[in-house]
Amino acid sequence: MSPRGAGGEREAEASLAPLLTEAGEAVGIALSAEERLLLQRHLETLLLWRPRIALVSQTRPSEIVSKHLVDCLAVVPFISDEGVLADLGSGGGFPGLVIAALRPRVRVLLVEAQRRKASFLRAAVLHMGARNARVLEGRVEDHALRELRDLDWVVARAVWPAGEFFAKALPLLRVGGTALAMKTPGEAGVELPSGYGPMRRHDYRLGGGEARALLMAEKERST
C-alpha cells in the first residue's frame, strides 16, 4: 500500500482518539481504551487503503467517524455479548468490524463479494488483532457453509433494499435470531417476508444530524 497522500490522510492518528470518544458519546456509549484502540486500528487501515479502493467517499477522519462510525455504534446496543453475527456486504467493515471491536465474544463473519474489499477486510482484521472476526469472500448465495447457518444476527448497511435484505437474511438465521437493516428513514417502509415476527424500528441521528433508522425483525419459525 502507498503512504497517505494529501488531505484527510495527513491527519495524525493521534487525532482519532478524541474523535472516537465523541462518537461514542453521540450514541451514549463510553468506549474503553481497548475499544478505542481497536476502532483506531480499523480506521488507520481504512485510511491507508482508501486511495486505492472505493471504501468510503469521505476523505477526512472526522467525516468518516461522523458519517460511518457513529452509524455503526448505534447498532451495538442491539447486539448482546455472545453469539454469531454475519455482516452481509461488509465493504469497509461497517458495521461488522465495529461490532467485533465492542463485542469481543461475538463471532463476526464479514461477507464480501468484491475481492479487493475482502483483501482490505483481512488486512483490517489483522491490524486490529480482531480474533473474533473472519472474512468470507463471495456472494451470500455462494456460502452454503455452516458459518452462515443458524446465526444469531444478520446485519447489512445500505447494501440491498430492505425487503430484499430481509428475504436474504431469513434462511441464515436460527429461530429467534434477528435481522437488522441500517437505512435512511425514506427506505424504512417494507413488508416482511413470512417467517418473521413484528418489525421494530429505532430512529437515531449521525454526528452531522442526518436521520437514520434501524429496522429489526426476529425469525419466528423455520423456513
N, CA, C and O of each residue as an XYZ file, in Angstrom:
892
protein
N       0.819     -1.198      0.000
C       0.000      0.000      0.000
C       0.858      1.255      0.000
O       1.933      1.281      0.600
N       0.385      2.286     -0.669
C       1.131      3.535     -0.724
C       0.940      4.326      0.552
O      -0.061      4.124      1.240
N       1.869      5.235      0.905
C       1.708      6.057      2.090
C       0.571      7.028      1.898
O       0.132      7.269      0.773
N       0.095      7.581      2.985
C      -1.012      8.521      2.916
C      -0.640      9.727      2.071
O       0.485     10.223      2.124
N      -1.618     10.191      1.283
C      -1.418     11.373      0.473
C      -1.860     12.617      1.200
O      -1.986     12.636      2.424
N      -2.102     13.694      0.395
C      -2.527     14.961      0.971
C      -3.961     14.845      1.448
O      -4.647     13.866      1.156
N      -4.416     15.872      2.201
C      -5.809     15.900      2.627
C      -6.026     15.126      3.896
O      -5.245     15.208      4.844
N      -7.144     14.344      3.897
C      -7.555     13.646      5.099
C      -6.535     12.676      5.617
O      -6.395     12.524      6.831
N      -5.802     12.002      4.724
C      -4.850     11.012      5.181
C      -3.710     11.608      5.982
O      -2.999     10.877      6.672
N      -3.513     12.944      5.905
C      -2.423     13.593      6.633
C      -2.780     13.862      8.095
O      -1.899     14.188      8.891
N      -4.065     13.730      8.461
C      -4.427     13.950      9.864
C      -3.742     12.883     10.713
O      -3.814     11.694     10.403
N      -3.092     13.302     11.758
C      -2.332     12.373     12.598
C      -3.263     11.372     13.255
O      -4.392     11.700     13.618
N      -2.764     10.119     13.407
C      -3.571      9.095     14.053
C      -3.956      9.504     15.478
O      -5.006      9.109     15.983
N      -3.092     10.301     16.120
C      -3.392     10.735     17.480
C      -4.702     11.494     17.549
O      -5.364     11.492     18.586
N      -5.089     12.148     16.451
C      -6.330     12.922     16.448
C      -7.554     12.023     16.435
O      -8.665     12.493     16.676
N      -7.368     10.733     16.157
C      -8.503      9.822     16.134
C      -9.068      9.589     17.529
O     -10.273      9.385     17.671
N      -8.232      9.613     18.556
C      -8.689      9.293     19.911
C      -9.842     10.183     20.363
O     -10.876      9.657     20.775
N      -9.712     11.516     20.305
C     -10.848     12.343     20.715
C     -12.059     12.185     19.800
O     -13.195     12.288     20.262
N     -11.834     11.939     18.519
C     -12.946     11.720     17.603
C     -13.735     10.475     17.993
O     -14.965     10.466     17.948
N     -13.013      9.427     18.377
C     -13.672      8.188     18.764
C     -14.439      8.360     20.065
O     -15.543      7.835     20.210
N     -13.872      9.082     20.998
C     -14.578      9.350     22.253
C     -15.873     10.103     21.989
O     -16.915      9.772     22.554
N     -15.809     11.117     21.130
C     -17.003     11.886     20.792
C     -18.040     11.031     20.075
O     -19.242     11.191     20.291
N     -17.573     10.122     19.221
C     -18.502      9.243     18.506
C     -19.274      8.367     19.483
O     -20.484      8.192     19.344
N     -18.573      7.817     20.474
C     -19.255      7.011     21.478
C     -20.262      7.827     22.265
O     -21.379      7.376     22.520
N     -19.864      9.024     22.647
C     -20.766      9.890     23.414
C     -22.016     10.236     22.611
O     -23.094     10.394     23.184
N     -21.884     10.354     21.295
C     -23.021     10.721     20.448
C     -24.142      9.691     20.511
O     -25.307     10.030     20.304
N     -23.799      8.430     20.796
C     -24.817      7.378     20.872
C     -24.926      6.792     22.278
O     -25.546      5.748     22.477
N     -24.316      7.475     23.255
C     -24.446      7.050     24.643
C     -23.583      5.865     25.027
O     -23.936      5.119     25.941
N     -22.448      5.672     24.344
C     -21.546      4.567     24.649
C     -20.218      5.136     25.154
O     -19.589      5.947     24.475
N     -19.797      4.709     26.345
C     -18.491      5.109     26.879
C     -17.474      4.075     26.423
O     -17.407      2.978     26.978
N     -16.685      4.419     25.417
C     -15.709      3.486     24.864
C     -14.532      3.300     25.814
O     -14.005      4.274     26.351
N     -14.125      2.062     26.019
C     -12.937      1.790     26.823
C     -11.690      2.099     26.001
O     -11.765      2.286     24.787
N     -10.549      2.151     26.673
C      -9.291      2.415     25.975
C      -9.018      1.326     24.938
O      -8.552      1.623     23.838
N      -9.303      0.068     25.282
C      -9.062     -1.023     24.337
C     -10.002     -0.918     23.138
O      -9.582     -1.160     22.006
N     -11.264     -0.561     23.368
C     -12.205     -0.407     22.256
C     -11.782      0.726     21.331
O     -11.869      0.600     20.110
N     -11.324      1.834     21.913
C     -10.837      2.944     21.085
C      -9.636      2.525     20.254
O      -9.512      2.920     19.095
N      -8.750      1.726     20.842
C      -7.569      1.277     20.115
C      -7.956      0.395     18.931
O      -7.411      0.546     17.837
N      -8.887     -0.518     19.144
C      -9.330     -1.392     18.058
C      -9.992     -0.585     16.940
O      -9.722     -0.817     15.761
N     -10.847      0.348     17.302
C     -11.511      1.184     16.299
C     -10.496      2.066     15.584
O     -10.609      2.288     14.378
N      -9.505      2.572     16.317
C      -8.471      3.387     15.692
C      -7.702      2.577     14.665
O      -7.407      3.082     13.582
N      -7.372      1.336     14.978
C      -6.644      0.494     14.032
C      -7.482      0.195     12.791
O      -6.954      0.134     11.680
N      -8.766      0.012     12.980
C      -9.667     -0.167     11.833
C      -9.606      1.058     10.927
O      -9.445      0.932      9.713
N      -9.735      2.238     11.520
C      -9.725      3.468     10.729
C      -8.359      3.721     10.096
O      -8.291      4.219      8.972
N      -7.281      3.393     10.785
C      -5.950      3.543     10.207
C      -5.818      2.710      8.935
O      -5.287      3.174      7.926
N      -6.307      1.476      8.998
C      -6.231      0.602      7.821
C      -7.091      1.150      6.696
O      -6.686      1.130      5.534
N      -8.277      1.638      7.037
C      -9.173      2.193      6.022
C      -8.547      3.415      5.352
O      -8.628      3.559      4.132
N      -7.927      4.289      6.134
C      -7.292      5.480      5.571
C      -6.113      5.106      4.667
O      -5.857      5.773      3.664
N      -5.411      4.052      5.025
C      -4.279      3.599      4.214
C      -4.751      3.029      2.877
O      -4.118      3.257      1.846
N      -5.857      2.293      2.893
C      -6.358      1.647      1.692
C      -7.274      2.546      0.858
O      -7.471      2.286     -0.329
N      -7.828      3.582      1.450
C      -8.848      4.401      0.786
C      -8.402      4.967     -0.565
O      -9.221      5.005     -1.484
N      -7.146      5.410     -0.739
C      -6.763      5.931     -2.057
C      -6.786      4.886     -3.166
O      -6.842      5.236     -4.345
N      -6.743      3.620     -2.803
C      -6.674      2.542     -3.794
C      -8.024      1.873     -4.052
O      -8.254      1.338     -5.137
N      -8.914      1.901     -3.059
C     -10.196      1.210     -3.161
C     -11.304      2.153     -2.708
O     -11.124      2.915     -1.758
N     -12.439      2.104     -3.381
C     -13.581      2.957     -3.036
C     -14.309      2.362     -1.834
O     -15.346      1.714     -1.974
N     -13.752      2.594     -0.665
C     -14.359      2.091      0.568
C     -15.342      3.093      1.150
O     -16.440      2.722      1.565
N     -14.954      4.359      1.182
C     -15.823      5.456      1.630
C     -15.541      6.650      0.722
O     -14.460      6.753      0.143
N     -16.508      7.546      0.602
C     -16.308      8.727     -0.237
C     -15.655      9.870      0.527
O     -15.050     10.753     -0.081
N     -15.768      9.866      1.848
C     -15.193     10.938      2.654
C     -13.669     10.792      2.707
O     -13.142      9.684      2.607
N     -12.966     11.923      2.867
C     -11.504     11.907      2.888
C     -10.914     12.202      4.259
O      -9.791     11.782      4.539
N     -11.626     12.901      5.112
C     -11.076     13.297      6.405
C     -11.569     12.347      7.494
O     -12.737     11.957      7.486
N     -10.698     11.970      8.428
C     -11.123     11.090      9.518
C     -12.345     11.597     10.273
O     -13.213     10.807     10.645
N     -12.425     12.900     10.503
C     -13.577     13.440     11.230
C     -14.876     13.163     10.490
O     -15.901     12.886     11.114
N     -14.840     13.237      9.159
C     -16.037     12.960      8.358
C     -16.380     11.476      8.385
O     -17.549     11.102      8.479
N     -15.358     10.638      8.302
C     -15.586      9.189      8.324
C     -16.182      8.766      9.667
O     -17.114      7.964      9.719
N     -15.638      9.310     10.738
C     -16.157      8.985     12.064
C     -17.598      9.446     12.205
O     -18.448      8.697     12.686
N     -17.879     10.686     11.786
C     -19.217     11.249     11.936
C     -20.255     10.490     11.126
O     -21.358     10.238     11.612
N     -19.913     10.123      9.889
C     -20.897      9.507      8.996
C     -20.983      7.995      9.134
O     -22.073      7.426      9.064
N     -19.849      7.344      9.328
C     -19.832      5.885      9.299
C     -19.733      5.261     10.694
O     -20.506      4.364     11.030
N     -18.792      5.731     11.494
C     -18.591      5.091     12.784
C     -19.767      5.319     13.727
O     -20.221      4.384     14.387
N     -20.263      6.549     13.797
C     -21.417      6.820     14.662
C     -22.602      5.958     14.249
O     -23.320      5.426     15.096
N     -22.799      5.825     12.950
C     -23.884      4.997     12.427
C     -23.767      3.571     12.963
O     -24.750      2.994     13.427
N     -22.565      3.012     12.898
C     -22.366      1.624     13.316
C     -22.435      1.465     14.829
O     -22.947      0.460     15.321
N     -21.930      2.434     15.567
C     -22.003      2.359     17.028
C     -23.450      2.329     17.511
O     -23.747      1.737     18.549
N     -24.348      2.962     16.765
C     -25.760      2.986     17.165
C     -26.388      1.596     17.132
O     -27.414      1.368     17.773
N     -25.784      0.666     16.391
C     -26.312     -0.694     16.284
C     -25.878     -1.565     17.458
O     -26.582     -2.502     17.836
N     -24.715     -1.256     18.034
C     -24.084     -2.133     19.028
C     -24.998     -2.462     20.207
O     -25.019     -3.620     20.625
N     -25.760     -1.511     20.774
C     -26.604     -1.868     21.922
C     -27.640     -2.947     21.622
O     -28.184     -3.547     22.549
N     -27.920     -3.203     20.358
C     -28.906     -4.217     19.994
C     -28.272     -5.591     19.755
O     -28.957     -6.540     19.373
N     -26.964     -5.687     19.983
C     -26.230     -6.948     19.863
C     -25.764     -7.345     21.258
O     -25.029     -6.598     21.903
N     -26.184     -8.510     21.724
C     -25.797     -8.933     23.067
C     -24.346     -9.411     23.083
O     -23.652     -9.348     22.068
N     -23.892     -9.895     24.256
C     -22.462    -10.128     24.460
C     -21.915    -11.383     23.796
O     -20.704    -11.478     23.597
N     -22.759    -12.351     23.445
C     -22.281    -13.592     22.863
C     -23.196    -14.034     21.732
O     -24.394    -13.754     21.743
N     -22.615    -14.731     20.752
C     -23.389    -15.242     19.638
C     -22.585    -15.169     18.357
O     -21.378    -14.928     18.376
N     -23.272    -15.382     17.239
C     -22.640    -15.340     15.923
C     -23.405    -14.374     15.046
O     -24.631    -14.441     14.953
N     -22.675    -13.470     14.399
C     -23.262    -12.417     13.573
C     -22.622    -12.420     12.202
O     -21.411    -12.605     12.081
N     -23.425    -12.216     11.165
C     -22.904    -12.034      9.815
C     -23.221    -10.629      9.330
O     -24.359    -10.168      9.416
N     -22.200     -9.959      8.822
C     -22.338     -8.642      8.192
C     -22.283     -8.862      6.692
O     -21.219     -9.153      6.144
N     -23.429     -8.726      6.018
C     -23.516     -9.021      4.593
C     -23.114     -7.806      3.768
O     -23.661     -6.720      3.962
N     -22.173     -7.973      2.856
C     -21.672     -6.851      2.072
C     -20.889     -5.897      2.948
O     -21.146     -4.693      2.955
N     -19.931     -6.435      3.686
C     -19.263     -5.676      4.750
C     -18.468     -4.483      4.236
O     -18.369     -3.478      4.940
N     -17.894     -4.555      3.025
C     -17.217     -3.405      2.425
C     -16.070     -2.893      3.261
O     -15.037     -3.553      3.374
N     -16.240     -1.702      3.860
C     -15.215     -1.101      4.693
C     -15.224     -1.584      6.125
O     -14.568     -0.999      6.987
N     -15.970     -2.660      6.387
C     -16.036     -3.178      7.755
C     -17.093     -2.518      8.596
O     -17.085     -2.636      9.821
N     -18.022     -1.811      7.936
C     -19.120     -1.146      8.640
C     -20.414     -1.905      8.391
O     -20.840     -2.000      7.240
N     -21.060     -2.453      9.421
C     -20.744     -2.308     10.848
C     -19.950     -3.466     11.452
O     -19.659     -3.433     12.648
N     -19.586     -4.495     10.665
C     -19.052     -5.718     11.243
C     -17.840     -5.535     12.129
O     -17.799     -6.081     13.232
N     -16.837     -4.772     11.672
C     -15.629     -4.612     12.474
C     -15.860     -3.730     13.695
O     -15.180     -3.888     14.709
N     -16.799     -2.818     13.611
C     -17.149     -2.008     14.785
C     -17.792     -2.898     15.846
O     -17.476     -2.791     17.031
N     -18.693     -3.772     15.412
C     -19.323     -4.709     16.347
C     -18.276     -5.646     16.936
O     -18.294     -5.924     18.135
N     -17.364     -6.131     16.100
C     -16.314     -7.029     16.594
C     -15.462     -6.359     17.664
O     -15.048     -7.007     18.625
N     -15.199     -5.070     17.503
C     -14.372     -4.339     18.472
C     -15.063     -4.199     19.824
O     -14.409     -4.257     20.865
N     -16.377     -4.015     19.814
C     -17.105     -3.757     21.056
C     -17.783     -4.993     21.633
O     -18.252     -4.978     22.771
N     -17.830     -6.059     20.847
C     -18.439     -7.310     21.329
C     -17.434     -8.452     21.083
O     -17.636     -9.261     20.177
N     -16.364     -8.524     21.876
C     -15.279     -9.480     21.613
C     -15.697    -10.945     21.721
O     -15.003    -11.816     21.197
N     -16.811    -11.236     22.384
C     -17.254    -12.633     22.484
C     -18.289    -12.989     21.420
O     -18.799    -14.110     21.403
N     -18.600    -12.052     20.540
C     -19.454    -12.330     19.392
C     -18.563    -12.708     18.215
O     -17.622    -11.983     17.894
N     -18.850    -13.841     17.566
C     -18.100    -14.239     16.381
C     -18.701    -13.520     15.184
O     -19.880    -13.696     14.876
N     -17.895    -12.713     14.511
C     -18.373    -11.848     13.433
C     -17.857    -12.370     12.099
O     -16.650    -12.519     11.905
N     -18.779    -12.646     11.183
C     -18.449    -13.105      9.838
C     -18.654    -11.949      8.870
O     -19.766    -11.439      8.724
N     -17.581    -11.540      8.213
C     -17.603    -10.412      7.293
C     -17.740    -10.964      5.878
O     -16.774    -11.477      5.314
N     -18.928    -10.862      5.306
C     -19.207    -11.452      3.997
C     -19.069    -10.363      2.933
O     -19.785     -9.362      2.970
N     -18.152    -10.557      1.989
C     -17.875     -9.544      0.972
C     -17.567    -10.215     -0.371
O     -16.688    -11.072     -0.456
N     -18.301     -9.817     -1.420
C     -18.148    -10.443     -2.731
C     -16.982     -9.878     -3.536
O     -16.410    -10.589     -4.363
N     -16.614     -8.600     -3.311
C     -15.555     -7.984     -4.103
C     -14.183     -8.333     -3.524
O     -13.921     -8.117     -2.341
N     -13.326     -8.867     -4.366
C     -12.037     -9.386     -3.892
C     -11.190     -8.316     -3.213
O     -10.599     -8.580     -2.166
N     -11.119     -7.130     -3.775
C     -10.251     -6.097     -3.201
C     -10.778     -5.638     -1.837
O     -10.001     -5.360     -0.924
N     -12.091     -5.564     -1.714
C     -12.655     -5.199     -0.409
C     -12.444     -6.316      0.599
O     -12.184     -6.056      1.773
N     -12.556     -7.558      0.145
C     -12.275     -8.678      1.040
C     -10.816     -8.648      1.493
O     -10.522     -8.959      2.647
N      -9.901     -8.275      0.593
C      -8.491     -8.150      0.963
C      -8.300     -7.051      1.997
O      -7.531     -7.215      2.944
N      -8.999     -5.923      1.821
C      -8.934     -4.865      2.831
C      -9.412     -5.377      4.177
O      -8.779     -5.133      5.204
N     -10.530     -6.087      4.169
C     -11.088     -6.583      5.431
C     -10.097     -7.503      6.138
O      -9.952     -7.434      7.358
N      -9.417     -8.358      5.384
C      -8.419     -9.235      6.002
C      -7.287     -8.422      6.623
O      -6.812     -8.737      7.714
N      -6.857     -7.369      5.918
C      -5.795     -6.509      6.448
C      -6.260     -5.796      7.711
O      -5.496     -5.661      8.667
N      -7.507     -5.339      7.719
C      -8.037     -4.641      8.890
C      -8.163     -5.588     10.082
O      -7.816     -5.224     11.206
N      -8.656     -6.791      9.839
C      -8.764     -7.780     10.914
C      -7.387     -8.063     11.498
O      -7.240     -8.161     12.716
N      -6.378     -8.194     10.641
C      -5.017     -8.477     11.099
C      -4.452     -7.321     11.908
O      -3.874     -7.532     12.975
N      -4.619     -6.081     11.401
C      -4.080     -4.916     12.101
C      -4.784     -4.689     13.431
O      -4.157     -4.285     14.410
N      -6.084     -4.947     13.463
C      -6.835     -4.789     14.706
C      -6.495     -5.882     15.713
O      -6.588     -5.668     16.921
N      -6.103     -7.052     15.216
C      -5.968     -8.201     16.100
C      -7.325     -8.708     16.546
O      -7.484     -9.192     17.667
N      -8.314     -8.591     15.649
C      -9.695     -8.977     15.975
C      -9.854    -10.483     15.762
O     -10.230    -10.925     14.677
N      -9.572    -11.252     16.785
C      -9.616    -12.704     16.669
C     -11.030    -13.245     16.514
O     -11.220    -14.392     16.110
N     -12.015    -12.421     16.833
C     -13.406    -12.869     16.720
C     -14.010    -12.553     15.365
O     -15.201    -12.788     15.164
N     -13.229    -12.026     14.422
C     -13.745    -11.666     13.099
C     -13.096    -12.541     12.033
O     -11.908    -12.856     12.106
N     -13.894    -12.928     11.043
C     -13.403    -13.754      9.937
C     -14.033    -13.266      8.644
O     -15.219    -12.937      8.609
N     -13.241    -13.221      7.582
C     -13.715    -12.765      6.277
C     -14.151    -13.966      5.443
O     -13.411    -14.941      5.317
N     -15.361    -13.892      4.872
C     -15.858    -14.883      3.919
C     -16.005    -14.176      2.578
O     -16.888    -13.335      2.407
N     -15.149    -14.514      1.640
C     -15.178    -13.849      0.341
C     -16.153    -14.551     -0.596
O     -16.041    -15.755     -0.831
N     -17.108    -13.799     -1.128
C     -18.080    -14.355     -2.061
C     -19.459    -13.772     -1.825
O     -19.675    -13.016     -0.878
N     -20.384    -14.130     -2.690
C     -21.765    -13.691     -2.562
C     -22.451    -14.503     -1.479
O     -22.070    -15.640     -1.197
N     -23.473    -13.900     -0.875
C     -24.204    -14.595      0.183
C     -24.690    -15.942     -0.313
O     -24.612    -16.941      0.402
N     -25.193    -15.971     -1.536
C     -25.751    -17.205     -2.089
C     -24.691    -18.285     -2.306
O     -25.025    -19.466     -2.403
N     -23.413    -17.891     -2.384
C     -22.332    -18.848     -2.628
C     -21.882    -19.576     -1.367
O     -21.199    -20.598     -1.444
N     -22.260    -19.056     -0.223
C     -21.723    -19.579      1.032
C     -22.694    -20.554      1.677
O     -23.343    -20.243      2.675
N     -22.779    -21.748      1.079
C     -23.576    -22.815      1.685
C     -22.711    -23.471      2.759
O     -22.421    -24.666      2.699
N     -22.307    -22.665      3.740
C     -21.383    -23.101      4.775
C     -22.066    -23.079      6.135
O     -23.048    -22.369      6.349
N     -21.526    -23.867      7.036
C     -22.068    -23.898      8.390
C     -22.012    -22.516      9.037
O     -22.871    -22.168      9.847
N     -20.992    -21.729      8.673
C     -20.865    -20.393      9.275
C     -22.059    -19.497      8.985
O     -22.366    -18.596      9.766
N     -22.727    -19.738      7.876
C     -23.875    -18.893      7.527
C     -25.194    -19.635      7.743
O     -26.136    -19.503      6.962
N     -25.235    -20.407      8.807
C     -26.459    -21.082      9.202
C     -26.688    -20.883     10.691
O     -25.739    -20.763     11.465
N     -27.934    -20.849     11.079
C     -28.304    -20.756     12.498
C     -27.628    -19.574     13.187
O     -27.129    -19.694     14.306
N     -27.618    -18.422     12.497
C     -26.973    -17.226     13.034
C     -27.881    -16.525     14.046
O     -29.108    -16.608     13.981
N     -27.234    -15.837     14.976
C     -27.990    -15.055     15.961
C     -28.411    -13.705     15.401
O     -29.483    -13.192     15.722
N     -27.551    -13.135     14.556
C     -27.868    -11.842     13.939
C     -27.343    -11.825     12.502
O     -26.294    -12.392     12.199
N     -28.089    -11.172     11.643
C     -27.624    -10.848     10.299
C     -27.868     -9.363     10.107
O     -28.974     -8.876     10.344
N     -26.833     -8.634      9.675
C     -26.938     -7.185      9.537
C     -26.401     -6.762      8.180
O     -25.496     -7.395      7.637
N     -26.958     -5.694      7.637
C     -26.431     -5.094      6.405
C     -26.672     -3.598      6.469
O     -27.674     -3.126      7.007
N     -25.722     -2.868      5.905
C     -25.790     -1.408      5.914
C     -25.861     -0.910      4.469
O     -24.855     -0.872      3.760
N     -27.062     -0.534      4.053
C     -27.275      0.107      2.743
C     -26.752     -0.715      1.580
O     -26.178     -0.164      0.640
N     -26.945     -2.045      1.630
C     -26.477     -2.900      0.544
C     -27.617     -3.241     -0.410
O     -27.460     -3.118     -1.625
N     -28.753     -3.665      0.117
C     -29.920     -4.014     -0.690
C     -31.134     -3.235     -0.194
O     -31.122     -2.727      0.927
N     -32.180     -3.134     -1.012
C     -33.452     -2.638     -0.485
C     -33.868     -3.490      0.715
O     -33.556     -4.680      0.778
N     -34.573     -2.874      1.664
C     -34.858     -3.556      2.927
C     -35.571     -4.890      2.723
O     -35.218     -5.882      3.361
N     -36.565     -4.925      1.844
C     -37.300     -6.162      1.633
C     -36.418     -7.276      1.117
O     -36.560     -8.424      1.539
N     -35.505     -6.957      0.205
C     -34.589     -7.951     -0.339
C     -33.626     -8.444      0.732
O     -33.326     -9.636      0.803
N     -33.141     -7.526      1.564
C     -32.244     -7.935      2.644
C     -32.927     -8.902      3.600
O     -32.359     -9.939      3.943
N     -34.142     -8.573      4.033
C     -34.823     -9.449      4.987
C     -35.074    -10.831      4.375
O     -35.025    -11.835      5.085
N     -35.339    -10.894      3.080
C     -35.514    -12.185      2.421
C     -34.208    -12.975      2.400
O     -34.225    -14.188      2.611
N     -33.069    -12.311      2.147
C     -31.772    -12.987      2.130
C     -31.379    -13.459      3.530
O     -30.779    -14.522      3.689
N     -31.719    -12.667      4.535
C     -31.299    -12.974      5.902
C     -32.089    -14.125      6.510
O     -31.551    -14.872      7.327
N     -33.349    -14.285      6.130
C     -34.240    -15.230      6.804
C     -33.684    -16.651      6.870
O     -33.667    -17.226      7.958
N     -33.226    -17.255      5.757
C     -32.735    -18.636      5.852
C     -31.404    -18.784      6.596
O     -31.006    -19.897      6.940
N     -30.723    -17.675      6.841
C     -29.433    -17.733      7.532
C     -29.594    -17.723      9.051
O     -28.677    -18.110      9.776
N     -30.745    -17.286      9.528
C     -30.969    -17.085     10.960
C     -31.479    -18.352     11.635
O     -32.170    -19.162     11.018
N     -31.135    -18.510     12.898
C     -31.798    -19.500     13.737
C     -33.170    -18.958     14.117
O     -33.409    -17.755     14.016
N     -34.066    -19.830     14.549
C     -35.341    -19.347     15.091
C     -35.028    -18.523     16.339
O     -34.332    -18.990     17.241
N     -35.535    -17.320     16.383
C     -35.215    -16.393     17.467
C     -34.095    -15.433     17.121
O     -33.856    -14.473     17.854
N     -33.389    -15.679     15.993
C     -32.352    -14.755     15.535
C     -32.963    -13.507     14.934
O     -34.141    -13.489     14.576
N     -32.157    -12.463     14.825
C     -32.657    -11.149     14.409
C     -31.925    -10.632     13.183
O     -30.698    -10.692     13.108
N     -32.689    -10.123     12.220
C     -32.140     -9.412     11.067
C     -32.217     -7.920     11.346
O     -33.230     -7.425     11.841
N     -31.127     -7.194     11.022
C     -31.054     -5.757     11.281
C     -30.647     -5.045      9.996
O     -29.582     -5.313      9.439
N     -31.492     -4.148      9.534
C     -31.211     -3.376      8.318
C     -30.987     -1.923      8.696
O     -31.832     -1.305      9.344
N     -29.837     -1.374      8.288
C     -29.492      0.018      8.575
C     -29.887      0.856      7.371
O     -29.354      0.671      6.277
N     -30.835      1.793      7.575
C     -31.436      2.506      6.461
C     -31.604      3.992      6.771
O     -31.470      4.423      7.916
N     -31.902      4.770      5.717
C     -32.389      6.134      5.906
C     -33.891      6.043      6.150
O     -34.511      5.054      5.759
N     -34.498      7.056      6.793
C     -35.935      6.978      7.073
C     -36.784      6.759      5.826
O     -37.821      6.099      5.901
N     -36.371      7.291      4.693
C     -37.143      7.130      3.465
C     -37.158      5.714      2.935
O     -38.007      5.363      2.117
N     -36.212      4.887      3.401
C     -36.133      3.492      2.963
C     -36.773      2.539      3.968
O     -36.703      1.321      3.803
N     -37.394      3.091      5.008
C     -37.803      2.274      6.143
C     -39.118      1.534      5.931
O     -39.446      0.661      6.734
N     -39.876      1.840      4.899
C     -41.125      1.147      4.654
C     -40.880     -0.178      3.961
O     -40.313     -0.201      2.869
N     -41.293     -1.286      4.568
C     -41.022     -2.600      3.981
C     -42.046     -3.597      4.483
O     -42.494     -3.522      5.627
N     -42.412     -4.530      3.619
C     -43.263     -5.649      4.015
C     -42.373     -6.852      4.244
O     -41.655     -7.276      3.339
N     -42.411     -7.403      5.440
C     -41.527     -8.505      5.796
C     -41.975     -9.807      5.149
O     -43.174    -10.050      5.015
N     -41.020    -10.655      4.743
C     -41.374    -11.992      4.265
C     -42.011    -12.807      5.385
O     -41.786    -12.531      6.564
N     -42.793    -13.795      5.022
C     -43.373    -14.698      6.005
C     -42.264    -15.428      6.745
O     -41.287    -15.867      6.138
N     -42.416    -15.555      8.047
C     -41.405    -16.205      8.869
C     -40.845    -15.293      9.932
O     -40.211    -15.756     10.881
N     -41.074    -13.986      9.783
C     -40.629    -13.006     10.773
C     -41.775    -12.608     11.705
O     -42.951    -12.694     11.352
N     -41.395    -12.176     12.890
C     -42.333    -11.536     13.792
C     -42.481    -10.066     13.433
O     -42.012     -9.643     12.376
N     -43.125     -9.272     14.296
C     -43.333     -7.849     14.015
C     -42.005     -7.099     13.884
O     -41.023     -7.436     14.546
N     -41.988     -6.098     13.038
C     -40.793     -5.276     12.876
C     -40.696     -4.243     13.988
O     -41.693     -3.662     14.417
N     -39.476     -4.034     14.436
C     -39.183     -2.950     15.371
C     -38.331     -1.914     14.644
O     -37.634     -2.232     13.681
N     -38.395     -0.679     15.115
C     -37.644      0.402     14.464
C     -37.003      1.296     15.518
O     -37.636      1.684     16.500
N     -35.729      1.610     15.288
C     -35.003      2.541     16.162
C     -34.503      3.701     15.312
O     -33.719      3.497     14.385
N     -34.946      4.907     15.618
C     -34.527      6.101     14.887
C     -33.406      6.804     15.652
O     -33.442      6.892     16.879
N     -32.420      7.298     14.922
C     -31.290      7.985     15.537
C     -30.688      8.953     14.527
O     -31.140      9.032     13.385
N     -29.670      9.686     14.951
C     -29.027     10.676     14.081
C     -27.518     10.502     14.094
O     -26.935     10.095     15.099
N     -26.896     10.814     12.970
C     -25.454     10.769     12.852
C     -24.841     12.028     13.450
O     -25.552     12.925     13.901
N     -23.508     12.082     13.448
C     -22.830     13.229     14.023
C     -23.179     14.540     13.352
O     -23.177     15.589     13.996
N     -23.482     14.493     12.049
C     -23.864     15.702     11.327
C     -25.345     16.013     11.376
O     -25.798     16.980     10.764
N     -26.103     15.203     12.099
C     -27.532     15.440     12.244
C     -28.420     14.665     11.290
O     -29.644     14.756     11.379
N     -27.820     13.889     10.363
C     -28.621     13.137      9.405
C     -29.401     12.033     10.109
O     -28.873     11.334     10.974
N     -30.672     11.887      9.724
C     -31.535     10.889     10.348
C     -31.269      9.504      9.769
O     -31.026      9.361      8.570
N     -31.316      8.496     10.619
C     -31.164      7.111     10.215
C     -32.202      6.258     10.949
O     -32.745      6.661     11.977
N     -32.462      5.073     10.397
C     -33.411      4.143     11.012
C     -32.821      2.740     11.002
O     -32.284      2.293      9.989
N     -32.920      2.056     12.119
C     -32.514      0.657     12.225
C     -33.782     -0.184     12.283
O     -34.581     -0.055     13.210
N     -33.960     -1.047     11.286
C     -35.124     -1.925     11.215
C     -34.718     -3.304     11.690
O     -33.705     -3.843     11.245
N     -35.507     -3.886     12.598
C     -35.165     -5.175     13.200
C     -36.372     -6.094     13.187
O     -37.492     -5.666     13.467
N     -36.140     -7.362     12.859
C     -37.199     -8.354     12.900
C     -36.618     -9.697     13.303
O     -35.526    -10.072     12.873
N     -37.364    -10.422     14.138
C     -36.910    -11.703     14.658
C     -37.549    -12.851     13.881
O     -38.739    -12.817     13.567
N     -36.751    -13.857     13.579
C     -37.269    -15.042     12.896
C     -38.113    -15.851     13.872
O     -37.652    -16.206     14.957
N     -39.358    -16.143     13.480
C     -40.288    -16.807     14.374
C     -40.376    -18.312     14.153
O     -40.676    -19.057     15.086
N     -40.116    -18.768     12.927
C     -40.286    -20.199     12.660
C     -39.323    -20.630     11.572
O     -38.799    -19.806     10.823
N     -39.097    -21.923     11.496
C     -38.194    -22.476     10.489
C     -38.765    -22.260      9.107
O     -39.980    -22.257      8.911
N     -37.837    -22.072      8.116
C     -38.273    -21.834      6.746
C     -37.656    -22.858      5.815
O     -37.904    -22.825      4.610
